[in-house]
């Protein structure tokens, strides 16, 4: 995911985005906030080497983190059976200790 097209392609492939997906960050945001086109009750997204996403595009990296944060907030918790609550959309950004600072810095600007 070193450029915007690569990021969008990974989401297209991984989530099997709907045919109407517009191949831009606003369209990705719309799809992740809707999720009615998927039939699961819970979604987990794991991004390995997250600090390597869009290395030459810090604004795009922040925009992607904002999209993921917004989707996470939208789907944050729902009532499960009984009284338990569970997250419906979870994002794990895995990275090296050295790369952690880039992720933290970008997330702090959201």
Steps between C-alpha positions, in 0.01 A plus 500: 500500500768745394268719294130587500418254223674223695304584815169501315589174321574329833163607640328395176659157516475450876147622557364418157361851474178546303508567126394861553821574694641828365875428540577797724522566873149653532356187336701277736366696794143461375538125455659443843236708677215314328602130498147389405657347190672245729309237691723451807412615851855599584798624299869491590761676292866428565757710318853373536794739465254789534783752529593421138164611359531798264859579601521804271150629571457598867172679425361191330615286793317728744193493278501119499536490879212745528283279276579196715438695820167632373388154392608360836303768684193436284509127568664517841267300723174320469302301749566132472299221650418571861680803636836473325617758251746437225676702238365440152794656317847456643822629349844378603796697369804280549843654459856481619609690809693734271193567286268558793590868523378569145164341577469686832593833342246460222228383739563794733402743224153351450 
